[in-house]
Amino acid sequence: MYNKNIFKIFILIYCLWFLTPTLSQAIETICTYGKTKYIYIGKPIIKKEPYCLTYPEDQKKASLISLNCKNKTCEALKEPSQIISKQKLYSEIGSPGFHLCRTLKGKPQLLDYWHGNQWHSTSRCQFSDDSFIEIDYLYHLWSKSIF
C-alpha cells in the first residue's frame, strides 16, 4: 500500500513536470528597459521600452518577450487551445510565423532591440494586451498544435 502511494505521487510529479509550459522551464529570464527600433508607417521609430530575454532549455538562443509575460500572465503565452493547419500557414506567400501570429489575432512586426552593446534583428507578435513574443518562440510553443 505504501509503495503504491509513493508510485502515484511520483507519476503525478512527473506528469506535472512534463506538461509544464516551456517558459517555466526557462533557465533564466533577464528583463531590462532598453531600446527597440522598427518601421511604423514608413518612418523609423526608436523608443525605450521594457522587455525580457528568456533562455528556454530546449532552444539554442534567447527569446524576446514582453515584461508582462515574465510571470506568464499575458495573451502571448496563453496555452495552445486550437489546432492550426500547417497547410494554411505555408500556403500563402510570407512567413509561416507571421501567418501564425495573425491567426492568433496578433500583429507581426520586424524589430531590432539593443542588448549586449549591439542591435539584434528579430520579429515579434504583438497582442491586444500589449504583450509580445518573438515569432520564432511563438512558433516553437505552438508547434505541437500545428498539423
Secondary structure by P-SEA (a helix, b strand, c coil): caaaaaaaaaaaaaaaaaaccccccccbbbbbbbbbbbbcccbbbbbbbbbbbbbbccccbbbbbccccccccccccccccbbbbccccccccccaaaaaaaaacbbbbbbccccccbbbbbbbbbccccccccaaaaaaaaccccc
